[in-house]
Amino acid sequence: SQGHRDRRVRLSIGVARKFFDLQDMLGYDKPSKTLDWLFTKSKLAIEDLINDVSKKSTPLSIHNNNNNNNSECDEDMIVPLAKKAKQERDSRA
């Protein structure tokens, strides 16, 4: 592995279709631009999640309640990654 630039994400067929349909609707030519758009649009929800987690004494575990297996990602990693990203942003400021 060569750092952050070498990372890849596997998407299920259903999620990939939604993602690339969104990319086409936005008119972007790179998936990173689409991800940036998604993160920008979900910024408040991510911040709310981080605030909720920081208020609890135990780590929050996120589970997909509808048992829909469209995504192969480990949703339990969302919170730690969001916290780490916020800490990195805060340390740069």
C-alpha positions in Angstrom: 0.0 0.0 0.0 1.3 3.4 -0.9 -0.8 5.6 1.5 -4.2 7.1 1.1 -4.0 7.6 -2.7 -3.7 3.8 -3.2 -7.0 3.0 -1.5 -9.9 1.4 -3.4 -13.6 0.8 -2.5 -15.7 -2.1 -3.7 -19.3 -1.3 -4.4 -22.1 -3.8 -4.8 -23.9 -3.7 -8.2 -26.9 -1.7 -6.8 -24.8 0.9 -5.0 -22.5 1.2 -8.1 -25.5 1.9 -10.3 -26.8 4.6 -8.0 -23.3 6.1 -7.6 -22.5 6.3 -11.3 -26.1 7.4 -12.2 -25.5 10.3 -9.7 -22.1 11.0 -11.3 -23.8 11.2 -14.7 -26.5 13.5 -13.4 -23.9 15.8 -11.8 -21.9 15.8 -15.0 -18.7 14.9 -13.3 -15.9 12.9 -15.0 -14.2 11.7 -11.8 -15.6 9.6 -9.0 -13.7 11.7 -6.5 -15.7 14.8 -7.5 -18.9 12.9 -6.9 -17.7 11.7 -3.5 -16.8 15.3 -2.6 -20.3 16.4 -3.6 -21.8 13.7 -1.4 -19.6 14.6 1.6 -20.4 18.3 1.1 -24.2 17.7 1.0 -24.1 15.4 4.0 -21.8 17.5 6.1 -24.5 18.5 8.7 -25.6 14.9 9.1 -22.0 13.8 9.6 -21.4 16.5 12.2 -24.6 15.5 14.0 -23.4 11.9 14.1 -20.1 12.9 15.5 -21.8 15.1 18.2 -24.1 12.2 19.1 -21.2 9.8 19.4 -19.2 12.2 21.5 -22.1 12.6 23.9 -22.3 8.8 24.6 -19.9 7.0 26.9 -19.6 3.9 24.7 -18.8 3.8 21.0 -21.8 3.9 18.6 -22.3 1.0 16.4 -24.3 1.7 13.2 -26.4 -1.1 11.8 -28.4 -1.4 8.7 -31.9 -2.1 10.0 -33.5 -2.9 6.7 -31.3 -5.9 6.1 -30.6 -4.7 2.6 -27.2 -6.0 1.5 -26.6 -3.5 -1.3 -23.4 -2.4 0.3 -20.4 -4.4 1.3 -18.8 -1.7 3.4 -18.3 -2.1 7.1 -20.7 0.5 8.5 -19.2 0.1 12.0 -16.2 2.0 10.7 -18.1 5.1 9.7 -18.0 6.7 13.2 -14.3 6.1 14.0 -13.3 7.4 10.5 -15.6 10.5 10.9 -14.1 11.2 14.3 -10.5 10.8 13.0 -11.3 13.1 10.0 -12.7 15.8 12.3 -9.6 15.6 14.6 -7.3 15.9 11.6 -9.2 18.9 10.4 -9.2 20.5 13.8 -5.5 19.9 14.2 -4.8 21.7 10.9 -6.8 24.7 11.8 
